[in-house]
Amino acid sequence: MSPNTCWLCKIFRAEENGISSKVSLEEVLQWSQSFEKLVTSKYGPMIYKTYLKTEHSDENIEFWLACEVYKKITSQKKRISMARNLFTSYIQPQAPNEINIDSPVRNAIIRNIQEPTQSCFDEAQRIIYMHMERDSYPRFLESQFYQQLKHSLQTNDN
């Protein structure tokens, strides 16, 4: 299948604005070592998000990454604003990007949202990380998407 007709390649090019030309083979190969290496690498989260869009589950990585930003906020005013945004986007029932968390975790966030702490989304973030690590990450590694990226970088290196 040529890159001109591959729909995954088109999505990749459109979404990542040439990231595939910037990512190294070494980085791509490290992603298969652990999910943590994927989500903490320079381009891994963006490429993984592009893959998750094909599964209609990109809200998971978006939420996880937003929580990483949220935990670094020092201003209480900014924390309250972002906490409300996270809640309305990902946590509340029927949220536009609702994530799959259980009721006790959702209810704890609802109770704590009035006075959000740095850690009020930690349990939800942990659950989403676990979902991705156990479910979509293994599929990502086996996917044509990841395999073609790896193959194209190996071919370019040779």
C-alpha positions in Angstrom: 0.0 0.0 0.0 1.5 3.3 -1.0 1.7 6.2 1.5 -0.6 8.2 -0.9 -3.5 5.8 -0.5 -3.0 4.6 3.1 -5.7 6.3 5.2 -3.7 5.9 8.3 -0.8 7.7 6.6 -3.1 10.5 5.6 -4.4 10.9 9.1 -0.8 10.8 10.4 0.4 13.5 8.0 -2.6 15.7 8.5 -2.7 15.5 12.3 1.0 15.6 13.1 2.3 18.1 10.6 5.4 16.1 9.6 6.2 14.6 13.0 7.1 11.4 11.3 10.0 13.2 9.7 11.2 14.4 13.1 10.8 11.2 15.2 13.8 8.9 15.4 13.8 5.2 14.9 15.4 4.9 18.3 12.5 6.7 20.0 9.9 4.6 18.1 11.7 1.4 19.1 11.7 2.5 22.7 7.9 2.8 22.7 7.7 -1.0 22.5 9.7 -1.4 25.7 7.0 0.1 28.0 3.9 2.2 27.9 5.7 4.7 30.2 8.4 5.2 27.5 5.7 5.9 25.0 3.8 8.5 27.0 7.0 10.2 28.3 8.8 10.5 25.0 8.9 13.6 22.9 6.6 12.5 20.1 5.0 9.4 21.5 1.9 11.0 23.1 1.1 12.9 19.8 1.5 9.8 17.7 -0.3 7.6 20.2 -3.2 10.1 20.2 -3.4 9.9 16.4 -3.7 6.1 16.7 -6.3 6.4 19.4 -8.4 8.6 17.1 -8.7 5.6 14.8 -10.2 3.7 17.8 -12.3 6.7 18.9 -10.7 6.8 22.3 -8.3 9.7 22.1 -10.1 11.3 25.1 -8.0 9.0 27.3 -4.6 10.3 26.3 -6.0 13.9 26.2 -7.3 13.5 29.8 -4.0 11.9 31.0 -1.9 14.7 29.4 -4.2 17.4 30.8 -3.8 15.9 34.3 0.0 16.1 33.9 -0.4 19.8 33.2 -3.0 20.2 36.0 -0.6 18.8 38.6 2.0 21.4 37.8 -0.4 24.4 38.4 0.6 26.4 41.4 -2.0 29.2 41.2 -5.2 28.3 43.1 -7.2 30.4 40.7 -5.8 28.6 37.7 -6.2 25.2 39.4 -9.9 25.9 40.0 -10.5 27.0 36.4 -8.7 24.0 35.0 -10.3 21.5 37.4 -13.7 22.8 36.3 -12.7 22.4 32.7 -11.4 18.9 33.2 -14.7 18.0 35.0 -17.0 19.4 32.3 -14.9 17.9 29.5 -14.1 14.4 30.8 -15.7 13.6 34.2 -19.3 14.7 34.4 -21.9 12.3 33.1 -22.5 12.9 29.3 -19.3 15.0 29.1 -18.3 15.6 25.5 -15.1 13.6 26.0 -16.3 11.4 28.9 -13.7 8.9 30.2 -14.5 5.5 31.5 -14.1 5.6 35.3 -16.2 4.0 38.0 -18.8 5.8 40.1 -16.9 6.0 43.4 -14.0 7.8 41.6 -16.4 10.1 39.7 -18.3 10.9 43.0 -15.1 11.7 44.8 -14.1 14.2 42.1 -17.6 15.7 42.3 -17.2 16.1 46.1 -13.8 17.7 45.7 -14.3 19.9 42.7 -15.4 22.9 44.8 -11.9 23.0 46.5 -9.7 21.2 44.0 -6.4 20.0 45.2 -3.3 19.2 43.1 -4.2 15.5 43.4 -8.0 15.5 43.0 -7.8 13.8 39.6 -5.0 11.3 40.5 -7.2 8.3 40.9 -9.0 8.9 37.6 -5.7 9.5 35.8 -4.3 6.3 37.3 -7.4 4.3 36.0 -7.1 5.9 32.5 -3.4 5.1 32.4 -4.1 1.5 33.3 -6.9 1.3 30.7 -4.5 2.5 28.0 -1.6 0.4 29.2 -3.6 -2.8 29.3 -6.0 -2.3 26.4 -5.0 0.1 23.6 -1.2 0.2 24.0 -0.8 -3.5 23.1 -3.1 -3.0 20.1 -1.0 0.1 19.2 2.2 -1.9 19.1 0.5 -4.5 16.9 -1.2 -2.0 14.7 -0.4 -1.3 11.0 -0.1 2.3 12.1 2.9 1.6 14.4 4.4 -1.1 12.2 4.4 1.1 9.2 6.0 4.0 11.1 8.7 1.7 12.4 9.2 0.1 9.0 9.5 3.5 7.2 12.1 4.7 9.7 14.0 1.4 9.4 14.0 1.7 5.6 15.2 5.4 5.8 18.0 4.4 8.2 19.3 1.8 5.7 
